């Protein structure tokens, strides 16, 4: 719906510029066509998603060609993860892991909650159990998924940005350059997060990198303390922005913060914290 509304607004501005004989309609028209393509692809993805649930298993598909039926006995674990971006924006995902170690997830909407709760109950009742060695497997988290979402949201601001630069020329240049700087900063930050963010959870330790220069491997036994933190920042009177990160202190008594998307990776981060605590218990 958001993409469709953005396409309609951009198309309206394009038509207005065309009727006003303003040459800026050419560039904005190209952006409108780009939005229309995204709108069609998004609708295609939404219609391709399918989840069918029965008493023995479930059929799961995110796009044509990758649908598969999973028996509950093939699933090691299934859990819900959720996180808030603001007071009014909260996302919940259903995550599941097969006995082969493959993890998948999908966004859970309100109409799906009863079906997902039933699936979790069935997995807990008849699903496969983990072995001790299963907790030594490697888990990798990157920033690519979040960066794609940020870049798409940034692209939505291009029509207004284009008008401010080439359409509303009566506005002082300094005021037109402010949104340009904000947009460029968001793009650079999104690309940096997508290219360099990595959290690799391994058997004896984890590799952490949040920017191009701070990548480092930490052994679980070298971590003196760790905890999960929820940060809140008031954006305006009626809105609060939330952030989530893992805070830990290494053997050099230096404190580090690792941000993460809670709605996507809550289970993985919880497992990382559990491995750190288990290493401390084994030493004790």
C-alpha positions as CSV (number, residue, x, y, z in Angstrom):
1,X,0.0,0.0,0.0
2,X,2.8,2.4,0.8
3,X,4.5,1.8,-2.5
4,X,1.2,2.2,-4.4
5,X,0.5,5.5,-2.7
6,X,4.0,6.7,-3.4
7,X,3.6,5.8,-7.1
8,X,0.3,7.6,-7.3
9,X,1.7,10.8,-5.6
10,X,4.8,10.7,-7.9
11,X,2.6,10.2,-10.9
12,X,0.4,13.1,-9.9
13,X,3.4,15.4,-9.6
14,X,4.7,14.2,-12.9
15,X,1.4,15.0,-14.6
16,X,1.3,18.4,-13.0
17,X,4.8,19.3,-14.2
18,X,3.9,18.1,-17.7
19,X,0.8,20.3,-17.9
20,X,2.8,23.2,-16.6
21,X,5.4,22.6,-19.4
22,X,8.1,22.1,-16.9
23,X,11.0,20.0,-18.2
24,X,11.5,18.4,-14.8
25,X,8.6,16.0,-15.6
26,X,11.1,13.9,-17.5
27,X,13.3,13.0,-14.5
28,X,10.3,12.6,-12.2
29,X,8.5,10.5,-14.8
30,X,11.5,8.1,-14.8
31,X,11.3,7.8,-11.0
32,X,7.5,7.2,-11.3
33,X,8.2,4.3,-13.7
34,X,10.7,2.9,-11.2
35,X,8.2,3.1,-8.4
36,X,5.6,1.4,-10.6
37,X,8.0,-1.5,-11.2
38,X,8.6,-1.8,-7.4
39,X,4.9,-1.7,-6.8
40,X,4.3,-4.6,-9.3
41,X,7.1,-6.7,-7.9
42,X,5.9,-6.1,-4.3
43,X,2.3,-7.2,-5.3
44,X,3.8,-10.2,-7.0
45,X,5.8,-11.1,-3.9
46,X,2.7,-10.7,-1.7
47,X,0.6,-12.9,-3.9
48,X,3.3,-15.5,-4.2
49,X,3.6,-16.0,-0.4
50,X,1.6,-19.0,0.8
51,X,1.4,-20.8,4.2
52,X,-0.9,-23.9,4.5
53,X,-1.0,-25.6,7.9
54,X,-2.3,-29.1,8.8
55,X,-1.9,-31.5,11.7
56,X,1.2,-33.2,10.3
57,X,3.1,-30.3,8.8
58,X,2.9,-27.1,6.8
59,X,3.5,-25.9,3.2
60,X,5.6,-22.8,3.0
61,X,6.4,-20.7,-0.1
62,X,7.8,-17.2,-0.5
63,X,8.0,-17.2,-4.3
64,X,7.1,-19.5,-7.2
65,X,9.4,-22.5,-7.3
66,X,10.6,-22.6,-3.7
67,X,7.5,-24.0,-2.0
68,X,8.1,-27.0,0.2
69,X,6.1,-29.1,2.6
70,X,7.7,-29.4,6.1
71,X,6.7,-32.2,8.5
72,X,6.8,-31.0,12.1
73,X,9.2,-33.9,12.9
74,X,11.7,-32.2,10.5
75,X,11.7,-29.0,12.5
76,X,14.1,-28.6,15.5
77,X,12.7,-25.3,16.8
78,X,10.1,-22.6,15.9
79,X,9.8,-19.3,17.7
80,X,8.4,-15.8,17.4
81,X,10.6,-12.7,17.4
82,X,9.4,-9.1,17.6
83,X,10.8,-5.7,17.9
84,X,9.6,-2.1,17.8
85,X,10.9,0.7,15.6
86,X,8.5,3.3,17.1
87,X,5.5,3.4,19.4
88,X,3.3,2.6,16.4
89,X,5.6,0.3,14.3
90,X,6.1,-3.2,15.5
91,X,7.0,-6.3,13.5
92,X,6.7,-10.0,14.4
93,X,8.4,-12.8,12.6
94,X,8.0,-16.6,12.8
95,X,11.3,-18.3,12.7
96,X,11.9,-22.0,12.2
97,X,15.0,-24.2,11.8
98,X,15.1,-27.6,10.1
99,X,17.2,-30.6,11.2
100,X,19.6,-29.7,8.4
101,X,20.3,-26.4,10.1
102,X,18.5,-24.2,7.6
103,X,16.7,-21.2,9.1
104,X,13.7,-19.5,7.5
105,X,11.4,-16.7,8.6
106,X,8.3,-14.9,7.5
107,X,6.4,-11.8,8.7
108,X,3.4,-12.6,10.9
109,X,0.3,-10.5,10.5
110,X,-2.7,-10.6,13.0
111,X,-4.8,-13.1,10.9
112,X,-1.8,-15.5,11.0
113,X,-1.3,-15.6,14.7
114,X,-3.6,-18.5,15.5
115,X,-2.1,-20.7,12.7
116,X,1.5,-19.8,13.9
117,X,0.6,-20.6,17.5
118,X,-0.7,-24.0,16.4
119,X,2.4,-24.7,14.4
120,X,4.7,-23.9,17.4
121,X,2.6,-26.2,19.6
122,X,2.9,-29.0,17.1
123,X,6.7,-28.5,16.7
124,X,7.1,-28.6,20.5
125,X,5.1,-31.8,20.7
126,X,6.5,-33.8,17.8
127,X,9.5,-31.9,16.5
128,X,13.1,-33.2,16.4
129,X,15.2,-32.5,19.5
130,X,18.6,-30.8,19.3
131,X,21.7,-32.7,20.1
132,X,24.5,-31.3,22.2
133,X,26.6,-30.7,19.0
134,X,23.9,-28.7,17.4
135,X,24.7,-25.7,19.6
136,X,28.2,-25.6,18.1
137,X,27.0,-24.8,14.6
138,X,27.9,-21.5,12.9
139,X,25.3,-18.7,12.6
140,X,26.0,-15.7,10.4
141,X,24.1,-12.4,10.6
142,X,24.7,-9.6,8.0
143,X,23.1,-6.2,7.4
144,X,22.0,-6.8,3.9
145,X,18.3,-7.4,4.7
146,X,17.9,-4.2,6.7
147,X,20.0,-2.1,4.2
148,X,17.7,-3.1,1.3
149,X,14.7,-1.9,3.3
150,X,16.4,1.4,4.2
151,X,17.4,2.0,0.6
152,X,13.9,1.4,-0.6
153,X,12.5,3.9,1.9
154,X,15.1,6.4,0.9
155,X,14.2,6.0,-2.7
156,X,10.6,7.0,-1.8
157,X,11.9,10.4,-0.9
158,X,13.4,11.0,-4.4
159,X,10.3,12.7,-5.9
160,X,10.2,15.4,-3.2
161,X,14.0,15.8,-3.4
162,X,13.8,16.2,-7.1
163,X,11.2,18.9,-6.8
164,X,13.1,20.8,-4.2
165,X,16.3,20.8,-6.3
166,X,14.8,21.5,-9.8
167,X,11.2,22.4,-9.3
168,X,11.0,24.8,-6.4
169,X,13.8,27.0,-7.5
170,X,12.4,30.0,-5.6
171,X,13.3,28.4,-2.3
172,X,16.8,29.5,-1.0
173,X,19.6,27.0,-1.9
174,X,20.5,26.3,1.7
175,X,17.0,25.0,2.5
176,X,17.1,22.8,-0.6
177,X,20.4,21.3,0.2
178,X,19.4,20.2,3.7
179,X,17.2,17.3,2.5
180,X,19.9,16.4,0.0
181,X,22.5,16.0,2.8
182,X,20.0,13.9,4.9
183,X,19.3,11.6,2.0
184,X,23.0,11.2,1.1
185,X,23.8,10.4,4.7
186,X,21.1,7.8,4.9
187,X,22.3,6.2,1.6
188,X,25.9,6.0,2.8
189,X,24.9,4.6,6.2
190,X,22.7,2.0,4.6
191,X,25.4,0.8,2.2
192,X,28.0,0.8,5.0
193,X,25.7,-1.3,7.2
194,X,25.0,-3.7,4.3
195,X,28.6,-4.1,3.2
196,X,30.4,-4.3,6.6
197,X,28.0,-5.4,9.4
198,X,28.7,-9.0,10.3
199,X,28.1,-11.1,13.3
200,X,29.5,-14.7,13.0
201,X,28.6,-16.9,15.9
202,X,30.9,-20.0,16.1
203,X,31.7,-22.9,18.4
204,X,34.3,-21.2,20.7
205,X,33.7,-17.5,20.0
206,X,32.2,-14.9,17.7
207,X,33.4,-12.5,15.1
208,X,31.9,-9.0,15.3
209,X,32.2,-6.1,12.8
210,X,29.9,-3.1,12.7
211,X,32.1,-0.8,10.5
212,X,35.1,-1.3,8.2
213,X,37.7,-0.8,10.9
214,X,36.5,-2.7,14.1
215,X,36.2,-6.3,13.0
216,X,37.5,-8.7,15.7
217,X,37.1,-12.2,16.9
218,X,36.2,-12.7,20.6
219,X,36.4,-16.0,22.5
220,X,33.4,-16.7,24.7
221,X,35.8,-17.2,27.6
222,X,37.2,-13.7,27.1
223,X,33.9,-12.0,27.7
224,X,33.6,-10.7,31.2
225,X,30.0,-9.6,31.1
226,X,27.2,-9.1,28.5
227,X,23.6,-8.0,28.5
228,X,20.8,-7.0,26.0
229,X,19.8,-3.4,26.1
230,X,16.7,-1.6,24.7
231,X,17.4,2.1,24.0
232,X,14.7,4.8,23.6
233,X,15.0,8.1,21.9
234,X,12.2,10.7,21.8
235,X,11.8,12.0,18.3
236,X,8.8,14.2,19.1
237,X,6.1,14.4,21.7
238,X,4.0,11.5,20.3
239,X,6.8,9.2,19.0
240,X,9.7,7.2,20.5
241,X,12.3,5.5,18.4
242,X,13.6,2.2,19.7
243,X,17.0,0.5,19.2
244,X,18.4,-2.8,20.4
245,X,22.0,-3.8,21.0
246,X,24.1,-6.3,22.8
247,X,26.5,-4.8,25.3
248,X,29.6,-6.7,26.4
249,X,32.9,-6.2,28.1
250,X,36.0,-8.1,26.9
251,X,39.1,-9.3,28.8
252,X,40.8,-5.9,28.1
253,X,38.0,-4.3,30.1
254,X,36.7,-2.5,27.0
255,X,32.9,-2.2,26.5
256,X,31.4,-2.7,23.1
257,X,27.9,-2.4,21.7
258,X,26.5,-4.5,18.8
259,X,23.3,-3.2,17.3
260,X,20.8,-5.7,15.9
261,X,17.3,-6.0,14.5
262,X,15.3,-7.6,17.2
263,X,12.3,-8.5,15.1
264,X,14.6,-10.5,12.7
265,X,17.4,-11.8,14.9
266,X,16.1,-12.0,18.4
267,X,16.6,-15.8,18.5
268,X,20.2,-15.7,17.2
269,X,21.3,-13.0,19.7
270,X,19.7,-14.9,22.5
271,X,21.7,-17.9,21.5
272,X,24.9,-15.9,21.4
273,X,24.3,-14.6,24.9
274,X,23.5,-18.2,26.1
275,X,26.8,-19.4,24.7
276,X,28.7,-16.7,26.5
277,X,27.0,-17.5,29.8
278,X,27.6,-21.2,29.2
279,X,31.3,-20.6,28.7
280,X,31.5,-18.7,32.0
281,X,29.6,-21.5,33.8
282,X,32.0,-24.1,32.4
283,X,35.0,-22.1,33.6
284,X,33.5,-21.7,37.0
